Amino acid sequence: MANIKSAKKRIKVINKKTLRNKMIKSQVKTAMKKVIVAVNAGDKDAASVALKSAVSTIDRAYTKGIYHRNTVARKKSSLTKLVNSL
C-alpha cells in the first residue's frame, strides 16, 4: 500500500478510470454481439440497425481514448462485412 498522499490519490483515480473503461468496453462488446446475433438470425433490418448503433458505440469509445484507431477500424470493418454478407 502506498504511503505518500499523491500515490494514494493516484490509486483512487486509476481505480475510477479502470471501472469507467470496463463499462465502456462492455457496452462495445454487447453492441457487437447484437449485430452478430442479428446476422446469425438472418434479419437484415435488425442487423443494419444494430450495426449503426454498434458503430456509434465504438466511435464513442475511441473518442474517450479507450481503443486505438486501428482497433476501432478493425471492429467496424468486421461488423460491416458481416452485415453486407446478408
C-alpha contacts under 8 A as a table, 3 or more apart, distances in Angstrom:
res1	aa1	res2	aa2	distance
2	A	5	K	7.89
2	A	7	A	5.94
2	A	8	K	5.79
3	N	7	A	7.20
3	N	8	K	7.06
4	I	7	A	5.30
4	I	8	K	6.36
5	K	8	K	5.15
5	K	9	K	6.36
6	S	9	K	5.04
6	S	10	R	6.18
7	A	10	R	4.99
7	A	11	I	6.30
8	K	11	I	5.19
8	K	12	K	6.54
9	K	12	K	5.13
9	K	13	V	6.21
10	R	13	V	5.03
10	R	14	I	5.95
11	I	14	I	5.18
11	I	15	N	6.16
12	K	15	N	5.23
12	K	16	K	6.29
13	V	16	K	5.14
13	V	17	K	6.20
14	I	17	K	5.09
14	I	18	T	5.95
15	N	18	T	5.06
15	N	19	L	6.23
16	K	19	L	5.27
16	K	20	R	6.37
17	K	20	R	5.01
17	K	21	N	6.11
18	T	21	N	5.10
18	T	22	K	6.15
19	L	22	K	5.13
19	L	23	M	6.26
20	R	23	M	5.19
20	R	24	I	6.35
21	N	24	I	5.22
21	N	25	K	6.08
21	N	66	I	6.47
22	K	25	K	5.13
22	K	26	S	6.03
23	M	26	S	5.13
23	M	27	Q	6.33
24	I	27	Q	5.02
24	I	28	V	6.33
24	I	61	A	6.51
25	K	28	V	5.06
25	K	29	K	6.24
25	K	61	A	7.47
25	K	66	I	7.78
26	S	29	K	5.10
26	S	30	T	6.14
27	Q	30	T	5.12
27	Q	31	A	6.15
27	Q	57	T	7.34
28	V	31	A	5.14
28	V	32	M	6.17
28	V	54	A	6.82
28	V	57	T	5.96
28	V	58	I	5.89
28	V	61	A	7.67
29	K	32	M	5.10
29	K	33	K	6.10
30	T	33	K	5.05
30	T	34	K	6.29
31	A	34	K	5.19
31	A	35	V	6.64
31	A	50	A	7.05
31	A	51	L	7.97
31	A	53	S	7.01
31	A	54	A	4.86
31	A	57	T	7.31
32	M	35	V	5.26
32	M	36	I	6.40
32	M	51	L	7.69
32	M	54	A	5.88
32	M	79	L	7.36
33	K	36	I	4.99
33	K	37	V	6.05
34	K	37	V	5.18
34	K	38	A	6.16
34	K	47	A	7.81
34	K	50	A	6.25
35	V	38	A	5.17
35	V	39	V	6.16
35	V	46	A	7.92
35	V	47	A	5.28
35	V	48	S	7.77
35	V	50	A	5.19
35	V	51	L	5.74
35	V	54	A	7.50
35	V	79	L	7.19
35	V	83	V	7.81
36	I	39	V	5.08
36	I	40	N	6.11
36	I	47	A	7.70
36	I	79	L	7.68
36	I	82	L	7.63
37	V	40	N	5.10
37	V	41	A	6.15
38	A	41	A	5.06
38	A	42	G	6.27
38	A	43	D	5.56
38	A	44	K	7.31
38	A	46	A	6.01
38	A	47	A	4.89
38	A	50	A	7.77
39	V	42	G	4.98
39	V	43	D	6.10
39	V	44	K	6.82
39	V	47	A	5.75
39	V	82	L	6.92
39	V	83	V	6.33
39	V	86	L	7.18
40	N	43	D	7.84
42	G	86	L	6.92
43	D	46	A	5.56
43	D	47	A	6.06
44	K	47	A	4.98
44	K	48	S	6.11
44	K	83	V	7.13
44	K	86	L	6.47
45	D	48	S	5.30
45	D	49	V	6.32
46	A	49	V	5.15
46	A	50	A	6.00
47	A	50	A	5.03
47	A	51	L	5.92
47	A	83	V	6.29
48	S	51	L	4.90
48	S	52	K	6.25
48	S	83	V	6.64
49	V	52	K	5.26
49	V	53	S	6.42
50	A	53	S	5.08
50	A	54	A	5.99
51	L	54	A	4.95
51	L	55	V	6.02
51	L	79	L	6.97
51	L	80	T	7.18
51	L	83	V	7.60
52	K	55	V	5.29
52	K	56	S	6.30
53	S	56	S	5.17
53	S	57	T	6.26
54	A	57	T	5.02
54	A	58	I	6.05
55	V	58	I	5.07
55	V	59	D	6.04
55	V	76	K	6.18
56	S	59	D	5.17
56	S	60	R	6.18
57	T	60	R	5.10
57	T	61	A	6.31
58	I	61	A	5.10
58	I	62	Y	6.35
58	I	72	V	6.49
58	I	76	K	7.66
59	D	62	Y	5.02
59	D	63	T	6.18
59	D	72	V	7.17
60	R	63	T	5.02
60	R	64	K	6.35
61	A	64	K	5.20
61	A	65	G	6.47
61	A	66	I	5.50
61	A	67	Y	6.33
62	Y	65	G	5.05
62	Y	66	I	5.62
62	Y	67	Y	5.01
62	Y	68	H	6.62
62	Y	69	R	6.84
62	Y	72	V	6.82
63	T	66	I	7.64
65	G	68	H	7.22
67	Y	71	T	6.30
67	Y	72	V	6.41
68	H	71	T	5.25
68	H	72	V	6.35
69	R	72	V	5.24
69	R	73	A	6.30
70	N	73	A	4.97
70	N	74	R	6.08
71	T	74	R	5.08
71	T	75	K	6.19
72	V	75	K	5.20
72	V	76	K	6.17
73	A	76	K	5.27
73	A	77	S	5.95
74	R	77	S	5.11
74	R	78	S	6.13
75	K	78	S	5.37
75	K	79	L	6.33
76	K	79	L	5.28
76	K	80	T	6.06
77	S	80	T	5.10
77	S	81	K	6.13
78	S	81	K	5.15
78	S	82	L	6.30
79	L	82	L	5.07
79	L	83	V	6.34
80	T	83	V	5.19
80	T	84	N	6.03
81	K	84	N	5.07
81	K	85	S	6.10
82	L	85	S	5.25
82	L	86	L	7.22
83	V	86	L	5.72
